[in-house]
């Protein structure tokens, strides 16, 4: 197998592959013929610089064509791509350099200073540089399913990030979710807004769309809720894949309206709040279909195209994927049923292919098999004997007009063992006060079971998050009183 040969090279050469919207406002379309030629030449450059099959190539590039071309170049010659998020600081990059030991780095010149501070010991190629695309095209290597192709790092919400290694099977394995959840179709334009370095970006920015013959939109700009809606309409996006946080911000801060041509909305990463689902449904006529996966597993569940959306649900297992709930925890009972299951960690620990994989996520199922996320096993709050998942409290808080974001953790308490503590980020126009804290407490009591209300409400300018946008509750726990 070889993704570059089997998908990129074999696509109709004049079919649209990429739509590039740069930070300076320029726009360009790339055909599959363009991508095939440029990525093959970049692969030739990598070979000239000493990169061999199995070597790691680290990228520090935003959502622009050079990132995609580098990834495809690695896939072509059997190098292992390690995409990194541009928000990573020198310490984060140093961890990845020490752990992965890359042979070469391809970075955007705007990231050169931060990368230099991390002290890389290998050669660094800076883009844009047309010379990188002028080598003789490299041939596609014949690769096996377990040969490494991609490294992504876990979010590190409970400790240091861990490098997860995926095999070549991960790439064609994306067909399952591309068909049943993402619902990309030939000649669609798919926009997955995830920044490079997040596991969802590696699969849904271009890999899954291309498998289905769709084009990918690359928008190399900071998140602006109103601008995002304008780009959707101007470019005729067919399928939109965003993080729940982005959907929430757009629902509260932008002027939602119908988007001609938009057929599908999907989200993954954390459960969606009912009021956000309602806002998009009323404005666009579309449901946001949730899904669930992990860095190690890839996509495991989803609400299929045309399927019923149930607020708070991540849908049902993808066809053929064997999931079970054991002791309230979601378990991949047979990893062999997951076409995108990882092959091991960078530290050499192999993936448990012949034994169940515990996700560490607490879930419940309704009578129809829809799964509902209730929190990480280490995020559950036990207060006076009650087990409280943070999501319900967070959902209640963000339903209040004053709240932009909220994170819920446990705080120690002499009488109850622990109580619910909420850290709240307010929307523009609201100021922290005791009165507002009390109002939020009463609001939660009315939105959910009263025993779940936050006995402590703290206000913050922002929540600590990983590069992929997940809240770092471990850091919030460190400040619990």
N, C-alpha and C positions, 0 to 999 in steps of 0.2 A: 504494500500500500504506500501511497505517497499523495498527500492532500494537494500539493502544488500541481502534480501531474494529473491526478484523477479528477480534480474539481476545476482548478484554475485553467490549466492548459486545454482541457477538453470542453470548456464552455465556448459558445459561439463568440468568436473574437470581437465582433462588433456590439455584443450585448453590453449594456451599461453595468459596471461593477461598483463604482464609487462615485459619490457626489461630494466634493470637497468644498467646505465653507471655511475659509481661513479667518484668522483674527483680524487681518487688515481689510476684510470685506470682500476679497476676491472669491470667485467661484470657478470650479473646474470639474468637468466630468471625465472619468477614467473608464475605459472599456476593459473587458477581460483580456483582450489582446495587449493593451497597455500594461496591465498588471503582470501578465505572464512574462512579457519581455523585460520589464524593469526589475521585477523580483529575481528573474533568472540571472540578469547581469549583476545585481547586488549579491546574489549567491556566489557568483564568480569572484567578486571582490573579497567576500569573506574567505573563500578558499585561498586567494592570493595572500591574505593576511594571516594565514596559518590555521584558520578554523577548520577542524576536522569533524567527522561524524562523532556525535556524542559530546562534543564540546559545548559549553554554555555561552550563549550570547545574551548579555543584559541590555535591555533597551530602557531609555529614559526619555520618552517622547510622548507628546500629547496625542489627541485624536486627529492625526493627520496622516496622509498617505505614506510617508516614510516609515511610520510605525508598522502599518500593514505590510508594506513591501519587505521590511526586515523580518517580520514574523514569517511570511511566506517563503522568503529566502532560506530561513532556518529549516522550515519544513521540507524544502526541496533537497537540501544536502544532508539532512539528518542531524543538524545541530539542534541544541536544546534552547528554546527561547525562554528568557526570563523577563517578562514585561514588568516594569516598575512604574508606580504612580508618580507624577510630577510633584505631588505634595510631600513626598518623603524628604525628610531632612537628612543631614550628613550622618547622624547616628543610625537612622533606619537603613540608609544605603550601606553603611559600614557592615551592619549585620548581614545583609544580603551578599556583599562582597566576600566576607569571611566564610559564609556558609556555602555559597554556590561556586566560588572560585572561577569566575567567568574568564574565558579566553580572550574576549573582546567585548567592548561596550559601544553601542550606537546611541548617541544622545543628541537632543536638541541643543543648539548653542545657548539657548536661554537658560538651560540647566547646568551649564558648564561650571559655574562657580560653586554650586552646592555639591556637585559630583567631585570636584577637585578637593573640597574640604573633607570628603570621605576617604581620600587617599587611595584611589584605585591603583593596583599593581599591574594592570594590563593596558593594552592599547585602547585609546578612545577615539572613535570616529564621530565627528560633529556634523550634524545636518542643519540647514540644507547644504549639500555639496554635490553638484551634478557629476563630479568625477567618480563618485561611488557607483554610478549606474552605467559606466562605460566599459566594464570588463566583458570578456567573452561569456555568453550565457553558460551557466553550469547545468550539467545533466541532472535529472531527478534520480535520487538513490532509491533502491528497493529496500523497504523497511518492514520490520515485523510489528505485530500489534503491541508488544510490550516494550519495544524500543522507545526510549524517552523522547518526548517532543516538546514538553512545556513544563515550566515550574511556576506555580503560583504560591503565594504565602497566605497562611491562615490570618484571620483578622487580628489575632493577638488580644482579644478582649479579656483574657484571664491570665496572660503571661506573654512571654516573647513570641513573636511570630515564628511559625514553623514552615519550612519549605516543603511543598507537596509536589511530587513528580507524577505527571500523567504520561501514559504511553501513547503511541501513534493511534491506537484504537479510539482515543478520546475525540479525535477529529471527525472521522466518519460517524462515530457514535452520537454526534449531535443531531443526526437526522431524526431521531426519535422525538426529541422535544421540538425540533424545528417544524415537524409535521403536525404534532398533536397539541402543542401549547403555543409556541410563537406564531404558528400558522403563517409562515412566510411562503409566498407563492412566486412562480416565475414572473419576472418583470415588475414585482413589487419594489417599493423603496422602503427599507426598514431602517429605523433610527433607534439604536440602543445607545443611550446617553452615558453609559458607564465609562468612567475614565480608565485608561489603560493601566494595568496593574491589578484591577479587580477581577476575580475569577469570572464574573458575568461578562465582562468586556471581552475576555479571551474567546468566549464562545458565541456571544450574541451580537457583537459589533459587526463581524463579517463572516465568521466561519459558518454558523447556522444559516444565515441568509443565503450565502453563496451555494451551499449544498442544495438549496431549493431553487436556485436560479434567480434570486432576488438581488437587488443592488443595496449597498449600504451607504448611509449618510454619515459623514464625518464633520462634526461641527466643533472646531477648535476654539472654543470661547467659554468664558465663565458663565455659570448658570444665572440666567435672568428669566424669571417666570413669564413675563409678558413677551419677551423676545422669543422664548421657546414656542409659544403659541403662534407667533407670526411666522417663524420658520416652518412649522408644520403646514400652515396654509400655503405659504409661498412655494414650497418644494413639492407639495402633493404627497406627503408621507402617507404610506399605507398602513404600516404597523409601527407602533411606538412602544418601546420598552424602557421604563424608567424605574428609579428607586422610589419606594413609598414616600420617602421624605420629599422628593421632588413633586410628586403628585399632591402631597399635603400643602406644600408652599404655594403651588399654582392655584389650588382650590381656594386658598385664603387671600392671596395677594394679586391674582391676575383676573382679567375679565374673560371668563370661560365662554365659549361660543361654539356652535357647530363647525367642524372642520371638513370641508368637502374632500372626499376620497379616502379619509381616514377610516380604516375598517377594524383595526384591532388595537386594544390597549392591554399591556401586560405589565406585571410588576413582580419582583421577588426580592428577598432580603429580610423582610419583616412583614408582619401582618398589616393589612390596610384597615383604617378606621371606617366605620359605617358612614360617617358624614362625608368623607372624601369620595367614597363610592357613589353616594347619592348626588354629590355636586357634579361629578363628571357625567353620570347617567342623565341628569336633568338637562345639562348644557349641551352634551354631544350626542346623546342617544346611545352611547356605548357603555358597556360594563368593563371595569378593570378586572382582568382575569389574573388571579394571583397564582404563584408557583413557589416551589421550595426546593432548595438544593444546598449542598455544602461544597467547600473548596475540594474536599476529597472525593466527593461522589458525583459532582455535576448535578444536573437537574433530576429530581426524583418524583416530584408531584406537579400537578397543575390543573387548572380549570381549562378544559379543552375549548377550542373555538366552537361557539354555539352552545356551550354548556352552561348550566345554571350557576350563577355566582351567589355564594352565601357569605354574608359579611363576616370577616375574620377567618375565613377558611382558605387554606392553601390548595384546595382541590383534592383530588384523589391520586393514587399512585399512577405514574405513567404506564401505559400498556406493557405488561410483561415484567415490570419491576416489582419484586416481592418485598413488600414492607409489612411490618407488624408493630403492634404496640405491646410492649412488655414492661410491666411495672411502671406504667404511665409514660414510658420513653419510646420514641420512634426508633425502630431498629430495621436496618436493611438485612432481612433474614438470609438472603442469598446474594452476596455481591456479584456472583456470576450473571445475575439477571439485570445488572446495571451496566449498560454499554460504555459508560464514561467513568467507571470506578478507577481510582488512582492505582499506581503500581508500587508506590512507596514514598517514604520521606527522604529528604536530602541527607539525613544522618545515617541512612542505610537501613532503617527499619522498613521491612516489606509490608505491603498491604495484606490484610487478612482475607485472602480470596476465598478460602474454604470454611470460613466461620462468620457468624453474624457480625455486623458492624453497628455498634450503638452510636447514635448521632449526638447524644447528650442533650437532646431537645425534648421537653415535655409536650406531648400532644394528646388530644382526645379525638375520638371519632363519633360522628352522629350515626343515626340509624341507617343512613345511605352510604356510609363509608367516606364522607367528607372529613378531612383532617383539619384540626384547629390547633394552632400553635399556642402554648400556654406559658412559654418561657424556657430558658435554659435550666437544666437541672441544678446548676449552681446559682441561679437567680431567684429561685423560689423563696418567698418570705414566709416564715412560720411565726405567727404572732398569736399568742394566747391559744395555741393549739390549732389555729386556722392556717391553712396553706394558701398563700396569696400569690398568684402569678402577676408579674408587673404589667403585662399588656393591657389587662382590663382597666387598671387604674390610669395608665397612660392614655388610653383611648378616651376615658371619661374626661381627663384634664384637657386634652387638645380639642374636645368638643366645645370648650368654653371660648368665647370670643376673644378673650385676652391672651390666650396661650398659643404660642407658635410651635413650641416643642416641649416635651417633658420626658424625664427619665425617672424611673422608680426603683429604689433599692431598699434594703433593710438597714435600719439603724438600731444599735443595741438599746435595750430598755430593761431596767431592773425587774419590773413587775411582769412584763409580757414576754420577756426574752428578746423580742425584737418588735419594732413598729415600722410602719410604712413611712418612708421618707421620699418626698418628691422634690426634684430639682427642675425648676420651671424657667423657660426662656419666654419672655413676653413679646407680644407683637408691638409694632410701632404705635405710639400713642398711649401706652399703658406704663405705669410706674409701680415698682415694688412697694408694698405697704402691708401692714398687719391686717388691715381691712380686706385687702384683696386676697391675702392668704386664707383668711377665714371664709371669704366668699367661695374660693376654690374648694375648700374642704366641704362646705355645704353642697356645692355643685356635685362633687364626687359621690356624696351620700345619696344624692337623688339619681345619679346616673347608674350606679351599681350598688352592690350590697354594702350597707353602711359600715360593716366591719373592715372593709377594704380602704376606707378613706385615709389619706395621708395625715398622720398626726404631726408630722413635721413638713413644712413647705419652705423651701429655700429658693431664692431667685438667683439666676446666673445670666451673664451676657451671652454665653454659648455653652454647649455641652461638649465634653471631651469626646472626640471621635477618632476612629481609625481612618486610614487613607481611603477605605472603601465606603466611609460614611456611617458605619455602625457605632452606636454609643458605647463607650468604654465604661461599663458600670463598675469594673474593678477600680478604676481611678476615682469614681464617685464614692465608692465604699471607703476608700482611704480617708475621706474627709467626713465620714459619718460621725455624728457626735454621740 
